Amino acid sequence: MRRAMVRPGRSLLNGIVEVDETLIGGEEHGGKRGRGAGRKSVVVIAIEVHEPKGFGRVRMRRITDASGESLIPFRGVVG
């Protein structure tokens, strides 16, 4: 999905932009849940919100963790 969205020289997202992070990875039984759970990857996602209803362009990036230090550089996708 991410490869399909990449366009060289793409413009920054603008307007109302929602940003959130999620965990991507296989289901593991009997272990920890959430951010402390093994082999899952943290992915940050930003999407333009169109009013009154709908969505625009999307940006996603895998980050090492959900700390502010990892999330702040992702702001570079938002204008």
C-alpha positions in Angstrom: 0.0 0.0 0.0 2.7 2.4 1.0 4.7 1.9 -2.2 1.6 2.6 -4.3 1.1 6.0 -2.5 4.6 7.3 -3.1 5.0 10.0 -5.8 8.4 11.8 -6.2 8.1 15.5 -5.4 4.7 15.0 -3.8 3.2 18.0 -2.0 2.6 18.1 1.8 -0.8 17.2 3.2 -2.9 20.3 4.1 -6.1 21.4 5.7 -7.4 19.3 8.5 -5.1 16.3 9.0 -5.6 13.5 11.4 -2.5 11.6 12.6 -2.4 8.4 14.7 -0.2 5.4 15.2 -1.1 1.7 15.1 0.6 -1.7 15.5 0.9 -4.0 12.6 1.9 -7.6 12.9 0.8 -11.1 13.4 -1.3 -12.4 16.2 0.6 -13.9 19.1 -1.1 -16.1 21.6 -0.3 -16.2 25.3 2.0 -13.2 25.4 1.9 -9.5 26.1 -0.7 -7.3 24.4 -0.3 -3.9 22.9 3.0 -2.0 22.5 5.0 -4.4 24.5 4.1 -7.4 22.3 7.0 -8.9 20.4 7.4 -8.6 16.7 4.8 -5.9 15.9 5.8 -2.7 14.0 4.6 0.8 14.8 3.1 2.6 11.8 2.2 6.3 11.9 -0.6 7.4 9.5 -1.7 10.9 8.4 -4.9 11.5 6.4 -6.5 14.7 5.0 -10.1 15.1 6.3 -12.5 16.7 3.8 -15.5 18.6 5.2 -18.4 17.9 5.5 -17.5 14.2 4.9 -14.7 12.2 3.2 -11.0 11.7 3.1 -8.1 12.9 0.9 -4.5 11.9 0.6 -2.8 9.5 3.0 0.8 9.1 4.3 2.1 6.2 6.2 5.6 5.4 7.7 7.0 2.7 9.9 8.7 4.1 13.0 10.8 2.5 15.6 8.5 3.4 18.5 5.6 5.7 19.4 7.7 8.2 21.3 7.6 11.9 20.6 11.1 11.7 19.2 9.9 9.2 16.5 6.6 10.9 15.8 7.8 14.6 15.5 9.8 14.1 12.2 6.7 12.7 10.6 5.1 16.2 10.9 7.1 16.9 7.7 4.3 15.4 5.6 1.8 18.1 6.8 1.9 21.6 5.4 
